[in-house]
Amino acid sequence: MIANRKPCWMDGTLVPFDEYLRRVEAARARAEALCLTRTWIAAQIGRSRGHTTRVLAGRDRGVETLLRIEALLRRVEAGEVAPR
């Protein structure tokens, strides 16, 4: 688990740590519901699979990575990007 439980900046807003974790959990659940692999997600957002996995598991604070994952999930849900 992440040791630093301080609020973090996301999209120009100071977000409480619990809200950050809620967004991580929501992103993980959405990715699983869409049957997206972490390898595919990592390739699409330009991050390593290991880092992507740690962020989605709540073990690493990757605010920029989480924002990229959320944007990718919105694009997949809108049908703009099709997973292989």
C-alpha positions, 0 to 999 in steps of 0.5 A, a space after each residue: 500500500 502507498 505510505 504517503 497518504 497526503 492529498 494529491 493534485 489531479 486535474 488542477 484540484 487537490 484531491 483527498 487521498 481516499 478519493 484518489 484510491 476510490 478513483 483507482 478502484 473504479 478504474 481497475 473495475 472498469 478495466 476488468 469489466 471491459 476485459 482489458 489487460 494491463 499490458 494493453 493499457 500500458 501500451 496505449 498510455 505509454 507506461 510500463 506494464 509494471 508501473 500500470 499494474 502497481 497504480 491499478 493495484 493501489 501500490 504506487 501513486 501515479 497520478 498522471 498514469 491514473 489520469 491517462 488510464 481514465 481517459 483511455 477507459 472513456 475512449 474505449 467505452 465511447 467506442 473510439 478505441 477498440 482493444 485487440 
